[in-house]
Amino acid sequence: MSINSQSNIAANLQVGPTDQGMVRIYLEAEGIDLPLDFDPDEATEIAEELLAAAEAARQIGQGDKPKKPRR
């Protein structure tokens, strides 16, 4: 499966801080419970990547060429 492959899998996604000072992305789907813990700096990088992907998707949806993400 690639980033452009569609799927019929339904999943729940939760994001929040842990009591250990980490940021947890928790993914739950049929037969899957996947906690992913990141330190705050890693979580910030992930957030920046999500924002860049959202902007690129917005540009694609408008028929424009996506902007390169800032680093």
VEXDREN-2710 file (C-alpha; in Angstrom, 1 decimal):
% VEXDREN-2710
k/r/px/py/pz
1/MET/0.0/0.0/0.0
2/SER/1.3/3.5/-0.8
3/ILE/0.4/7.0/0.2
4/ASN/-2.0/7.3/-2.8
5/SER/-3.7/3.9/-2.3
6/GLN/-7.2/4.1/-0.9
7/SER/-8.4/1.9/1.9
8/ASN/-11.7/0.9/3.5
9/ILE/-10.1/0.4/6.9
10/ALA/-11.7/2.6/9.6
11/ALA/-9.5/3.7/12.4
12/ASN/-9.6/6.0/15.4
13/LEU/-6.7/8.5/16.0
14/GLN/-6.0/10.2/19.3
15/VAL/-3.1/12.6/20.1
16/GLY/-2.1/13.8/23.5
17/PRO/0.6/14.1/26.1
18/THR/1.6/11.2/28.3
19/ASP/2.5/11.4/32.0
20/GLN/6.1/10.7/30.9
21/GLY/6.4/14.0/29.0
22/MET/6.0/12.4/25.6
23/VAL/3.5/13.1/22.9
24/ARG/1.5/10.0/22.0
25/ILE/-0.3/9.3/18.7
26/TYR/-2.6/6.4/19.4
27/LEU/-4.1/4.5/16.4
28/GLU/-6.8/2.0/17.0
29/ALA/-8.4/-0.1/14.2
30/GLU/-9.9/-3.6/14.0
31/GLY/-7.3/-5.8/15.7
32/ILE/-4.7/-3.0/16.0
33/ASP/-3.8/-0.9/19.0
34/LEU/-0.8/1.2/18.1
35/PRO/0.7/3.7/20.6
36/LEU/3.4/5.8/19.1
37/ASP/5.4/8.0/21.5
38/PHE/7.5/11.0/20.4
39/ASP/9.6/13.5/22.3
40/PRO/8.2/17.0/22.0
41/ASP/10.8/18.0/19.4
42/GLU/9.9/15.0/17.2
43/ALA/6.2/15.8/17.7
44/THR/6.8/19.4/16.5
45/GLU/8.5/18.1/13.4
46/ILE/5.6/15.8/12.7
47/ALA/3.2/18.7/13.1
48/GLU/5.2/20.8/10.7
49/GLU/5.1/17.9/8.1
50/LEU/1.4/17.6/8.6
51/LEU/0.9/21.3/7.9
52/ALA/3.1/21.2/4.9
53/ALA/1.2/18.2/3.5
54/ALA/-2.1/20.0/4.2
55/GLU/-0.9/23.0/2.2
56/ALA/0.3/20.8/-0.7
57/ALA/-3.0/19.0/-0.8
58/ARG/-4.8/22.3/-0.7
59/GLN/-2.7/23.5/-3.7
60/ILE/-3.4/20.2/-5.6
61/GLY/-7.1/20.6/-4.9
62/GLN/-7.0/24.0/-6.4
63/GLY/-5.1/22.8/-9.4
64/ASP/-1.9/24.6/-8.5
65/LYS/1.5/23.2/-8.3
66/PRO/2.3/22.3/-4.6
67/LYS/4.8/24.5/-2.8
68/LYS/7.9/22.8/-1.4
69/PRO/7.8/22.4/2.4
70/ARG/9.9/24.7/4.4
71/ARG/12.6/23.2/6.6
END
